Amino acid sequence: MVMKVSTSMFFDRASAQLGNVQGSLAKTKEQLQVTKKEEKEVKREVAVEEQNVKRRLSDLRNVNQSL
């Protein structure tokens, strides 16, 4: 049995593989954007908490000085 391979078959396979890779890349980019968004939110929350801690420390120092 002889199997003849044509350029159209190679092209079809390459096109299908390229489509799979592009789909995978799109999914990865979407996941990266979600991760970056979550990172920004966490950094914002940390900054707010840091300010709260500084404020509390300042209040404690003021109370301590008044005693």
N, C-alpha and C positions, 0 to 999 in steps of 0.2 A: 504494500500500500504506500503510495507516494502522496505526500501532503504538500501542496503548493501554497506558499505564503505570499500574500500580496502586500503591496505598499498600503493599500487601503485598510487592511487588517492591522498593520503596524500603527497607522494613523489613528484608527478607531480606538485601539488599546491605549495609545499615548494620550489621546484626548480624554478618555475616561479616567485615566490616572491623574491627569492634570486637574480635571474637575474635582476629584476626591481631595487632592492636595489643596486646592483653592478653598474648598468647603472647610477643611480642617483649619486652614489659616484664618479664615473668617471667624470661626468659633474661638480660636485662640486669641485673636484680637479683641473680641467681645469680652472674653474672660479677663483679659488684661485691663480693659477699660473699667470693668466692674471693680476689679481689685484696686485700681488707682483711685476710684471714687470712694471706696471704703477706706482707703488709707488717708485720704483728705479728711473724711469725717472723723476718723480716730484722732488725727493730729489736731483737729479743731477742738474735739472734746478734751484732749490732754491739755491744750493751751488754756481752756476755760478752767479746768481743775487746778492747773498751776496758779492761775490768778486767784482762785478761791483760797488756796493754801497760803499764798503770800499775804492775802488780806487777813486771814485768820491769825497768821504769825504776827502781823503788824498790830492787830487788835490785842493779842496776848502781851506783846511788849508794852503797849500803852497801859494796859491794866497793871502789869508788873511794875511799871514806873510810878504809877499813882499810889501804889501800896507803900 
